[in-house]
Amino acid sequence: MIILADSIRITKKAARKGDDGYKIVSVRMKEEMLERLDSLSNQTNRSRNELINLLLEAALEIVKIEE
């Protein structure tokens, strides 16, 4: 006789690094743009990553698609 359980319980694992809603991406950019980002980073005391996210968010809000 085989007895089957009526439920299987699995506990959730703690979130792993990177499972915080963010994804890692790689972007190629011109050296001049990187220098401008680094300069802005120093002026604002923000990380390059934080600046890129802020600038992309702002750009996505104002972008318009032309036909």
Phi, psi and omega per residue, in radians:
M1 nan 2.394 3.093
I2 -1.929 2.207 3.106
I3 -1.858 2.138 3.131
L4 -1.735 2.390 3.094
A5 -1.282 2.618 -3.133
D6 -1.511 -0.073 3.040
S7 -2.798 2.684 3.043
I8 -2.125 2.204 -3.106
R9 -1.857 2.251 3.105
I10 -2.221 2.213 3.128
T11 -1.410 2.604 3.102
K12 -1.295 2.485 3.043
K13 -1.462 2.693 3.050
A14 -1.128 2.574 -3.128
A15 -1.042 2.340 3.082
R16 -1.487 2.795 3.088
K17 -1.016 2.312 -3.101
G18 1.706 -0.236 3.113
D19 -1.662 0.651 -3.082
D20 -1.875 0.337 -3.135
G21 1.631 -0.090 3.122
Y22 -1.851 2.578 3.065
K23 -2.105 2.546 3.105
I24 -1.517 2.288 3.090
V25 -2.246 2.738 3.083
S26 -2.034 2.324 -3.092
V27 -2.284 2.326 3.023
R28 -1.597 2.331 3.086
M29 -2.548 2.762 3.138
K30 -1.152 2.598 -3.116
E31 -1.013 -0.646 -3.136
E32 -1.095 -0.680 3.133
M33 -1.181 -0.688 3.117
L34 -1.111 -0.694 3.095
E35 -1.108 -0.702 3.104
R36 -1.130 -0.712 3.100
L37 -1.113 -0.754 3.127
D38 -1.118 -0.671 3.094
S39 -1.111 -0.802 3.104
L40 -1.099 -0.642 3.105
S41 -1.068 -0.780 3.120
N42 -1.153 -0.696 -3.111
Q43 -1.192 -0.576 -3.048
T44 -1.794 -0.081 -3.102
N45 1.013 0.647 3.077
R46 -2.069 2.684 3.113
S47 -1.267 2.750 3.082
R48 -1.007 -0.747 3.134
N49 -1.050 -0.792 3.142
E50 -1.096 -0.745 3.123
L51 -1.093 -0.792 3.142
I52 -1.028 -0.765 3.119
N53 -1.117 -0.754 3.122
L54 -1.109 -0.771 -3.113
L55 -1.185 -0.707 3.100
L56 -1.143 -0.717 3.120
E57 -1.075 -0.763 3.127
A58 -1.125 -0.741 -3.131
A59 -1.138 -0.686 -3.141
L60 -1.128 -0.490 3.136
E61 -1.289 -0.469 -3.039
I62 -1.956 -0.039 -3.102
V63 -1.170 2.471 3.072
K64 -2.233 2.360 3.125
I65 -1.570 2.210 3.098
E66 -1.780 2.447 3.107
E67 -1.427 nan nan
